[in-house]
Amino acid sequence: MSSSSISVGARLDRLPIAGFHYRIFFLIAAGMFFDGYDLYVAAPVLGSATQSGFSTVAQNGWFLSLTFLGMTVGALLAGFLGDRYGRRFTYQFNLMIFGLASLAAALAPSIEVLNALRFVMGLGLGAEIVVGYGTMTEFVPPQVRGKWMAFMAFVVVSGLPATAFLAWLIVPAHGWRPMFVIAGIGALIVWYLRKNLPESPRWLEATGRTVEAEALMRDIEREVAAGRALPAPVASVPPPSLDLAALLSPSLLPRMVVGSVVLITINALIFGFVTWLPIFFGQQGLTITKSLGYTLVIDLGSLAGCALGAFTADRIGRRPMIIGASLWTIAFGAIYPFVAVPQIVLAVGFLLFIGIYVLTSILYGVYTAELFPTEVRLRANGICNMFGRGATIVTPLIVVALFKAYGVAGVLAFMIALLVIQIIVVALWGIEPARRGLETLEQEAEAAAARRTVRV
């Protein structure tokens, strides 16, 4: 059987890891890093803006809510654009948007203008998450997909300690504006470097552009082989075509529910607690310098959590790690409000962040992109992200109300309730994609749909 008669997915999945994969990872991850940086820049910027009188806590809530509104719209648009016009066009377009908007934000004369620009930045930020993870998922072999995608999340999350470190160096002396300059310049440099990133062969095949897919696959195989023989691909039957309505079918609708619930939960954890940490410390009487220093120490737990997720996603599996990390986060989230000694605050906060970022690495980086077939992957992810981001439009307002009424304990009680719901939903309806080909998961969904059609 000739290689051209075997699906692109089977040919990609049998490739050994080579320089090609590392190049794709670097080009996508570089943009994702600045996406993470721009996401997390809100914490030091708002902490500084509040203490300098540029904004109030209530205005900070609108800054975050408008960020999430932009990300909600951006995630949805990116899903439809990515499935219609391709992965390459979409990730370049969104990277340019948040790069230019970040530079403009550095010149904002008022918090109202800054909030408006933050909405525009949010359009690009929401799109990058959907397209970046979705595209990388389509290139990586199933045996190591969990590890590679979790390390992609590690790169994104490294924007958190990087932002905290730069804020600690820059913000006390120079204010918050240089933080946006760094984001904008970095994003535009990556935009230029990513111009040569190839299109996804899986997407080309799924949209009927088989000649282009075949030509690209031959180039990839030639580069990976480097004159050596490649493993033989396993023949597979390409799944039937799907349209958007398939997401409401009994086989895919539960996956939509799972994807939406887990993204609502992790967005609430990050943007309802993590990004507010400097503000919580500031409202509790710490100076901006000490607040950012405490935050930097706790933020290091994010890297440890993502690394743990990367090394366990394939070995232990997605579902056990999601449920286990949720229980870990609940335990330390329940302890955190009741500790007062600085060393214990830092230790418990560090352990709490490990749990949050194990979830981040698996839910953002690995799990949700695996749930859906190639033809609707970005649209399905865009819709799930729309619900995830949409819920967090109101999360900052809820956080402000809970913090004013009950302090950090009230905020964490809200987060724990969401984690309990997540555990139940993943246990009941979550699938286990670890070490399984994307086409295998697609064929299972299609087989279930075909059986229902026959019964009707």
N, C-alpha and C positions, 0 to 999 in steps of 0.2 A: 504494500500500500504506500503510495507516495505521500510525502509530508504535506503536500498541498491539499490532499483529500481529508486530512485530519484537522479538527477544529483548532483555531488559534489558541484557545484556552489550554488544551492538552499539550500543545507544543511549548507554550510558555511555562507550564507547570513542570515539565521534565527538565528544564534548563538548570544546570548547576549555577550556583551563585558566582558571579564574575564581576569584572570592572563595570560592565554595562549597568548592573543593578545598583552598584555604589554611585555611579554617576547620576542615575535617575533619582536615587534617594537624596543625594546632595542638592540637586537642583530644586526638587520639591521642598525638601526640609529647610533650605535657606529662606524661602518665602514664608514657610510656616513658622520659622523662628520669629520673624518680624511681626507676623500675625499674633503670635503669643506675646511678644513684647508689647505690641499696641493694645492687646487686651488688658494686660496687667498694669499698664502705665496709669490707669485710672486711680489706683490706690495711692501712690506717692503724689500724683498731681492733685488729687482732691484733698489729701491731707494738707499739703502745702497751701493750696488755694483757700482752704477754710481758715487756717491759722493766719494767713496774710490779709484776710478780709475780702479777697476777690470773690469768694462764694460763701454760701451758707450750707448747712447740712441738708436743708430742704432742696436747695438748688443742686446739690450733689446728687440727690436722688433722681432729679430730672436728667442730669448728665448721664447717669447709668441707664435710666429707662430709655432715653433716646438712643443710646448705644445699642441696647437690645432690640429696640424697634427697627433700627437700621440693619442689625444682624438678622432679624427675623425676615425682613423683606429680601435682604441679600442672599440668605440661605435658600429661600424659595425660588428666587429668580435664577440663582446659580444652578439649581437642580434641573430646571427646565432648559436653560441655555446649554448646560453641559451635556445633557442627553440629546439635544437637538443639533447643536453646532459643534460639539466636541469638547473634550477636556482641555485641550491646549488653548483654544481661543478664550475659554472662560477663565482659566486661572491667570492668564496674562492680563485680561481686562480688569479683574477684581484687584489684582496686585497694584496696578496703576492707580486705581481709584483711591485706595487707602493710603498710598504713598503721597500723592498730591494733597489729599485732604489733611494729612498729618503735618505737612509743611505749612499749610494755611493756618492750622490750629495754633501754631507757635506764635502767630501774629494777632490772635484774637484780642480785640480791645475790651471785651466784656464777657461775663459768664454766659450771657444769652447767645452771643455769636459762637462761643466755644461749644455750647450745647448743640447748636445747629450743625456745626462742622462735625461734631461727634456722630450725629446721625449719618452723615455722608461716609465717615470712616467706617461706621458699622456696616454699611452696605458691602464694602470690600472685605471686612473681617468675617462676616457671616458666610460669604461666598467662598473664601479661601479654605475654611474648615471643611466644607462639603466637598469641594473639588480636589483639594490636596489629598485628603485621606482616601477618597473614592478612587482617584487615579492611581495612587501607589498600590492600593489593594489589587488592582488589575494586572500588575507587573510581577508581584512576588509569588514564588512557589508556595503551595499550601503547607509544606513541612515546616517552614520558618516564617510563615506569614504573620503569626501572632507576635513573634519576637520583633520582626522588622517594623510592624505597624505600631507596636508599643514603644519602640525606640523613636519612631517618628513623633509620637506624643511626648516622649522625653525631650526631644529637641524643642517642641512647642513650649512645653512647661519650663524649659531652661530659660525662657524669656522672663519667668517670674523672678528667680534669684538674680538674673542679669539686670532686670529693671530695678529690683530692690538695691543692688550694689551700686548701680549708676546713680540712683536717686540719693543714696547715702552720701556719695561723693559730690553730686552736683546740686541737688535741690537746696540744702541749707545755705549755700553761698550764692547760687545763681538763680534760684527759683525753678518753677516747673516748666517753663517754655523750652529750654534745650532738650527736654525729654522727647518732645514731639519732633524736633529737628532730627534727632538721631533716628527715630522711627521712619520718617519720610525719606531721608537720604538712603538708609539701608534698603528700604523696600524698592526704591527706584533702581538701585544698583542690581538687585536680584532680578528685577523685571528685565533688565538688559541681558543678564547672564542666561535667563531661562528662555530666550527666544529660540534656542536650538533644541528645546525639549521635544521629543517625538510625541505624536498622538498615540492614544491607547489602541493597540491592535484589536483588543477585544471589542472596543466600541466600534471600530471600523467594520469588523465582521458583523456585529449585531445590527448595524444600520445598512447592511447590504453592500458596503464598499469593499468587496472581497478582493478586487485586484490590488487596491492600495494596502489592504491588510496583508496580503501575500507578499508584496514587495517589501513592506516594512519587516515582516517576520523573517524573510530571507536575510535582510541586513542584520537583524538582531542575532539570528543564529550564527551567521558568519563571524560576527564580533565576539560572541561568547565562545564559539568553538576554537577560534584562533588556530585553525589548522588541525585540530583534534576531532575525533569522532564524538558525537553527542549521543546521549541515551535515546533509545527509541521512544517516541511518544505513544501513549496508550490511546487507542482509537475510542472515540466517544460520539454519541449521537447529539448533534446540536439541538438545544431545546427549541420548541416552537416559539414563534414571535409573541411578544406580550405588548399590551398597551396599558395606558394609565389606569383603566378600569380594573385591571388585574389586581391592583393594590387593595381592592375591596373584596377580593375573593376569599373564601374561607381558609385558604392556605397562606395567603400573604397578609390578610388583615390582622391576625394575631401578632405577626412580626411588626406591623406598623404600630400596634399598641405598645409592644415591648420597646421598640425604638423610641417612641415618643416619651414614654414614662421615664426611661433611663436618662434621656437627654434633659428632660425637665428637672430631674433630681440632681444631676451633676452640674447643670447650669446654676441651679439654686445654691448648691454648696460653694461653688467658686465665686459667683457674683453676689451671693447673699451673705457670705462670711469671709472668704479669703481676701477679696479685694477691699473689704471694709476694715481689715485688721488695723492698719495705721490710724484710721479714723476712730475706731473703738479705743485704741491706746491713747490717742490725743484727747478724746472726751473724758478719759479716766485720769487726766492730769499729767501725762508724760509730755516732754518737749518733743518737737519734731525730730530732733537728732536721735533721741533715745527711742522714740516710737519706731523710726525707720530701722534702727539697729536691732530692736527686738524682732521686728518683722523679718529682717534679713536672716536671722538665726532660724526662726520657725520655717521660713520659706525653703530652707535646705531640705526639709522633709519631703518637698515636692519631687525633687530629683531622686531621692531614695525610693519613694513610692513608685515612680515611673519605671525605674530600673527593676524593682521587684516585679512589677507587672510584666515587663518585657521577658524576664527569665522564667515566669510561671505560666504565661498565657497559653503556650503550646503544651507544656508538660502537664499541668493540672487541668487546664480547660477554662473556657470563658465563664460558663455558668457558675462553677464552684468558686472561682476567684471573685466574681461580682458579688455573690452572696456572702462569702467570707469577709471581703473588704468592707461590705456594708455593715456587717456586725461589728467589725473592728472600729469603724468610724462612729457607730452608735455608742460603743463603750467609752471611748475617749472623749467624744462629744458630751456625754453625760457627766464626765469628771471635770472637764475644763473650766466651767463657770465657778467651781467651788475651790479652786486653788488660788493662793495669793502670793506665796513666796516666789520671787522672780525666777529662781532656778527651776522650780517645779512648773511654773507657767511655761517656760521655754521647753522643758522636756515633754510635758503633756501636749503642748501645741505642736511640737515636732512629730510626735507619734500620731496625733490626729491628722496632720497633713500627709503622713505616709498612707493612711487609709484612704483619704480623699483622692490622692493622686495615683494609687493603684486603680481606683475606679476611673479616674480621668484617662489613664493610659489605655485601659481596655474598652471603655465605653466610647470615647471619642476616636481613639486610634484604631481599634480592632473590630469591635463587635458590630456596631451599627452598619458599617459599610459591607459587612459579610452577609447581612440578613436578606439582601435583595438581588434579583437577577440583573445582569449587565444592562439590558435595554432600559430598565427603569431605576437603576441603582441611584443615580444622582437625584432624580426626581423624588424617589422615596426618601432618600436621606434629606433632601431639601425640605420635604413636608415634615418629617420628624424633627428636624432642626427648627422649622418654623414654630412647631408647638413648644419645643424646648426653649428657644429664644423668646417666643411670645409670652410664655409664662413668666419669664424673668423681666419682662417689661414692668410688671407690677411688683416683682420681688423686692427691689430697692425701697419702694414705698412701704411695703409690709415690714421690711427690716427696720426702717426708721421708726415706725409706730411701735414695733416690739421692743426695740432698744430703748426708746424713751420710757416705755411702760415697765419693762421687766429686765432691762440690761441685756448682757450677752446671753444669759440663761434663756431668755425668751426667744432670742434668735436661734439658738441651738436646738431648742425644743421643736421649733418649726422644721429645722433640717432633719432631725431624727424621725419625725412623722413621715417625711417624704422617703427616707431610707427604708422604713418599714414597708411602705407601699411598694417600693422597688423590689425588695426581697420577695414579696408575694407574687408580683407579676412575672419576674424572671423565673421563679420556681415553677409557676403554672404553665407559662406559654413560651419561655425562652428556648431556643434551639442551641445545639452545641456544634459550632463550625470548626473546632480545632482540628488541624491536620487534614482537612477535607477540601477538595477542589471546589472552586466557585461554581463550576458547571454541574457538579454533583448536587449541590444544594439547589441549583435552579431546576434540575431534572426532577428532584423530589417534589418541588412545588408544582411543577407542570403535571407530574404523574397524579398527584392528588387532585388537581383540577380536572384532568381527563376522566378520572374515576367518577367524580361528581357529575360530569356531563353525561356519561353513559347511564348512570342511575336515573338522571332526569329523563 
